[in-house]
Amino acid sequence: MTYLNKDYPTETRAFSNFMQKAEGGPALDKRTKELINVALSVAAQCEWCIAIHVKGALEAGASRDEVMSAGFMAVLMHGGPALMYLTPTRQVNAAAVIAKGFTMNRDLHLHFLRDMLRARRLEERLAQEYAKGNIGGFLHLYPGEEAVAVGVLTAAEPGDYVVSTYREHVHALARGVPMRAIVAELFGRRTGCSGGLGGSMHLSDAQRRFLGGYAIVGETYPIAIGAAYAVQLRGLPEAVICFFGDGAVNQGTFHESLNMAALWKLPVLFVCENNHYQIGTEIHRHSAITEVYKRACAYGIPALRANGMEAEGVHGHASAMLAQIRAGQGPQLLELETYRYRGHSMADPGSYRPAVEVAAYTAQDPIGAELRELKAHCPDDALLQSLGLDSCAALGDRYVRSGHLDTAGLDKLEAEIRAEIDDAVAFAIASAEPTFDDARRALQCGVDAASLI
């Protein structure tokens, strides 16, 4: 590893020299050193240094998302002064923290895989139950976007609040809402997480601080900043995670809420699930600025656009941003590019999307090909087979090939998930429907139904 000294700012050069001469400290491998140098180069705003160290990091085995995270770390530090003016010892400690964030442990990887597969299989089953008439109203499914919900919410703390949209089943599941309660709610049963009165678009769970799904486009923003203001008043190290789609960024509440969040430095992470379509309208047809993250810059809110098809990368970006938010640095915005494999809802066949576009998004991760071959014996996995490669397939294949999970282990995981889904459906079918009194009680908190007659 060669540390560059020529034309470096003094502080950056001093740290580079220190890294070359340091002995007795924590051993850093070439990949980690290169990632640190990427962050330093970004902080120093040295373009040719950035180019050299990005190349070095990739050659040392770092992923594209890791390199982006290293650079983003420097951006979060307001251009680097907080990093560059640390003492050399503290810089090494900071480097160790950064390196630790780049190294996911096996359990977390398997957690990603399990949660994404649970989400995919549950949504597939819900589509079947909807066709049977067991689910009424609208049903907006999530296949293709699992890495967003799982990656972001794995980075959340139990004390954080989550505000979601009408496409929120997987958000609720990833947040820890029991599958039984989710399915029962969709079936309109009293045992549902909203008492059977909310349905598909209005899941909620106060115990897990899941503040609900909201059917009105753009309604999540004011709810989120209200919760964030309450957190700020209490002075607690908590954050609010606000999900929204690219189709909601032209609502007035978007700009009003970002302005207020920035003005008061509210602890909220705005997460844009950019699947490129506002129902059936492509983003370039409804937005003059198609890069959503750029809109945050007008309010001085740090923002980043990243690949939303890989849970690890999403988790890394969300973790870094939430750490800054909890430290009192104010709101941030994370735009995640993703793609839904189904239409807007069960009533939408999605035929307006060119086949070549669908193929491009489902085939963007080639390492999932072997998993498709591995799972070819599963007759009920036709959806995955037909969709091609995606974030779930890529992740599963990676663990099989790395030795973290063998074929038998993957089949066992699938069987456990399907058994859980069967149990949740049976539980929902066996549960009672809400009564008229239940509905009246829900309208007036703390008021007995009899007094409303």
N, C-alpha and C positions, 0 to 999 in steps of 0.2 A: 504494500500500500504506500503510495506517495502522497504526502500532504503538500499542497500547493502553498507557497509563501509569496511569490511575486504578485505585487499589486493588491494584496489583501489588506483590508483595514487593520490597524495595529492590534485591536482586541482579538480579531479573528485569527491573525497570524500567531499571536501569543498562545492561543488555545491550541492551534495546530501544532506548534512546536512542543507544547506540553504533552499533547497526545503521543507524539513521537518518542518522548523521553520518559514518560511515566513508567515507573516500576513499582511493583508491590500492590498496585491497585487492582480493581476488577478486570479480568481479562476480557477484552472485546474482540470478537471475530471481525474478519474483513468486511462482511456484509453490514454489521452494525456500525463500524467506523465510517463506511461510505454513506450510510443513511444519516449519521450525525453530520458529516460534511455537507450533505445535501441541505440540511436544515441551516447550517452555518452560512452556506453560500447564498441561500435565499435571504437570510437575515442581513447579509452584507450587500445584497442586491448586485452581486457580481455575476453577470450573465454567462461569461465563458466558464467560470468556476462551476456554475450550476450544471451546464452541459456536460462537463467532464465528470463530475461526481454522480450525476444521474446515470451516465453510461457505466461508470464503475460499479454503482450499486446494482444495476441490472445484471452486469457480468458476474457479480459476486453472489447472485441468486436471489436478490430481493425482488418482490413482485411489484407490478406497476402501482398497486394501491398502497404498498408500503412506502414507496418513493413519494407518492402524492401526500401521504400522511406526514412524512418527515418535513416536506416543504410547508405543509399546512400548519405544522407545529410552530414554525418560525413566524408565520403570518399571524397566528393567534397571539404571539408574544409581541404584537405591535411593531413588527418590522425587525425584531431581534434584540433590542437593547436589553430586555430582561434576561436573555440568554448570554449575550456577549459580555455583560458586566458582572456576571457571577465570578466568584473565585474559581481557579482551576479545579479545586477539590469538589466544589459544588457542581461544577460543570460535568464532572465525571459521574456524580450521583444523578444528575438530571439525565445524562446519557443512559444510565442504567435503567431509569424509569421509562424512558422512551423505548429502549430496546425490549424491555419487558412487555410493553404494550404491543410490540410487533410479534411477539411469540405467543401464539394461542396454545393453551394446553389441550391435551387429548379430550378431556371431559367436556370442555366448552365446544370443541368441534362436533362431538357426538350429540351434544345438546342442540346445536344448530340443525344437524341432520334430522334428529328425531322431531323437533318442532316443525320443521318444514314439511316433512312427510306427513305428520299428523294433520297439518293444515291442508295439504293437497288432498289427502284421502277423505278428510271430512267434507271438503267442498264438493268433491266428486259425489259423495253419498247424498249431500243436501240437494244436488241437482236431480238425483234419482227420486228423492222423497218429494220434491216439488212437483215432478211429473206425475207422481201418484196422487197428488192432491193433499198431502199431509202438511204442506206449508202454504199459507195464503199470502196475498199481497205481492210486493216486489221482492226479488231476490237478486242481489248483486254479488257475484262470486269473485274470488281472488287469485285463482291459479295463474302463476307466472310472476306474481309480485311477492311471494313468500319471504324472500331474502330481506325485503324492506322491513316488514313487521318484526321478524325474528331478530334481525341484526340490530335494529334500533332498541327494541324492548329488552333484549338481553343486556344492553348497556344501562338500562334504567335501574334505579334503586327502588326498594319497596315503598319508600316515602314519596316517590314522584307521582304526579298526576298525569293521566292520559286522556286526551280528548280526541275523538275519532269521527269519521264520516259515516255515510250509509253503507260503505263497503268495509264493515268493521269486524266481521266474524273472526278473522285471523288475528286482528289486533287484540281482541278479547281473549282468544285462546293463548296467544303468546304472553299476555299479561298475567295469565294464571287463572282466569275464570274457568271453573270446571266445565268439561265438555258436556256433561249431563245438563247443566244449567243453560248452556248455550242452545243445545238442540231443543230442550223443552221450551225455551222462549220462542224459537222459530216455529215450533208446533202449536204455540198459543196455549201453554199449560201453566198452571199456578206455580209449579216448581221451577219455572224459568227464572233467569237472573233478573228480569223486570216483572215478575209475577204473571207472565203471559199476556201483558197488556202493551208491550212495546213492539214485539215482533222483530223481524230481521234488521230493520234500520235503527232500532233503539235499544240495543243491549246496554246494560250498565251494571256496575258492581262497586258499591261504595267501599266495601271492605278492602278491595284491591285498588282503590282510588282510580278506577276506570269510570270516568265521568260520563260516559255514554257515547253512542253513535248519534249523529244528527242528520236528518234527512234533507234539511235546507242547505243548499250549496252556499258555502261561505259562512255558515253559522258557527263553525268551530272556533274561529279566531277570537271573537269577543268573550266566549266562554273561557277560553284558555287564558287570556290576559286578565280576566277577572280572578281566576284561580291563582294566577301568578302574583297578582297584587296582594291577595290574601297571604300567600307564602311570604312575600317580602315584608308585610306588616308584622308577621310573627317572627321574622328574623331567623328562619330555619334554613338549613342547607338542603333545600328541596328544589325540584325543578318541575316544570309542566311541559309535557310533550304534546304538540298540536299537529295532528295529521291533516293534510288536505291534498286535493288533486290539482293538476295543472288547469283543469276547467274552472277552478274556484279563484284564480288569481286576478280576475278582472272584476271581482265584486268590490264594492266600496269598503266593506268591512276588512278586506285584506290590507289596504293602505292605512285605514284608520287605526287598525290594531298594531301594525308594524310601527307606526309613528308613536303611538302611546307606549308600546313596549320599549322602544329605543329611548324615548324621552325620560321614562322613569326607571330605565335599566331593569326591567322585569325579568325574572328567571324563567324564560320560556324558550324551548327549542322548536322552531317551526320546521316541520318535515313535509316537503312537497313530494308526493308520489307522482312523478311525471310519467304517465303511461301514454302520453302523446295524443290522447283523444278526450274531448269534452263530449261525452256520449258518442256521437258519430262524426264530430267535427275535429279535424286535425288541428294541432296547436298553432301551426303557422297560418291557419285560416281564422283563428279567433284572437290571436295575440300578436301585437306589433313587435314585442320583445319575447322571443321564444325561450331564451335562457332565463328561467324564473329567478335564479339566484342573483342576477344582476339588479333586480328590482330592490333587493334589500340594501344595496349600496347607497341608494338615495337617502336612506335613513341612518346610515352609518352602522348598519348591522353586519357583522362578519358573516360571510356566506360562502358556500362551497357547492359545486356540482360534482357528483360522483356516480359511479356505476352501481345501480341498484339491484343487480343480478347476482351479487356475491355477498353472502351473509358476513363473511369475515371482514371485508372491506367496509361494509356498512357499519358493522359493530365498531370498528376502529375509529371511523369518523365521528359516529355518535358519541362514543366514550370521550374522545378529546373535547368535543363541543360541550357535553354535559359537565365535564370537569371544570371548564371555564365558567359556565353558567352558575354552577354551585359555588364557585369562588367569588361570585359577585360581579362578574364582568358584563352582565347584561345579556340580552337575547342574541340568538344566532339562528341562521337558516341553513338547512341542509336540503338541497335538491337532489333527488335520487332518480336517475333514469331507469325506468322499468317498462314492462309490457304485460298487458293482460291477454291471456290466450283465448278468452271467451268474449262475447259481446258485452255491451254495457250492463245488461241484465239478462234474465232468462227470456225476456221478450224480444231480445235483440240478437239476431244470428251473426252479427258482425260482418256481413257480406260486403260492406263498403271498404274493407281493408284489402289491399292487393295481396295476392297469395305470395308474391315475392317478398313483400314486407314481413309477413308473418314468418316465412321461412328464415329470413335474415335474423330476426330476433330470437327465434327458437333454436337457431343453429350457431349462435355466437360463441358458445363455449364447447369446443370440440372434444374436451376430455371426458364428456359424458357418453360418448359413443359406445364405449366398452360396457358401461352399465346397462345400456339398452340390450346389448347382446346377452349380458349376464341374466337379465330379467325377462328374456324372451319366452321363458316357460310359464310366465304368469298370465293366464288368460284374461284376468280381470284388470290388467294393466294396459289396456288398449289405448287409454288416453295419453299416457306417457309415450307409448310407442308412436302414436300418430303425431304428437306435438313435436317430437324430435328432442333436441338437446335443450336443457334449461338449467336454472340454478339448482333445482333439486337433484337432477341427474348428475350434474357436474360435481356437486358436493358428495353425493353417495359414491361416485366412482373414485373420487380422490381418497376417501377413507378406505375403500376396498384395496386400492393399489398401494396405499401407504402402509398397509398391515394393521391399521386401527380397527378394521372391521372386515371379517371374512364373509364369504358368500352366505354361509349358514347364519352368521350373526345378522346380516341384512335381512334375510328371510324371516328370522325370528322377530326382528324389529317390526317388519311389515305385519306379521301375524298379531303381535301385541296391539298395534295401532288399530287394525281392523276389528279386533275383539273389543277394544275400548269404544269404537264407533258403534258397533252392534249393540253394546250395552247402553250407550247414550240414547240411541233410537228407541230401544225397548222401554227404557225408563220414561221417555217422553210420551210414548203411546199409552203407557199405563197410568200416567199422571192425569189428574182431574183438570178440567178447564176452569178458568176464573169465573166467578159469579158476577152478577150485576152489582152486588154490594161491594165486591172487590174494586170494581171500576169507580164507584162513587167514593170509596175511601181514598183512592189514589188521587182524586181531584182536590180533596181538602185534607192536608196533612194534619193528623191529630184530631180530626172531627169524626165522630161516630156516624156511620151510614144512616142510622135511624133519624138523626137530627136534620138530614138533608131531604127527607121525604116531604 
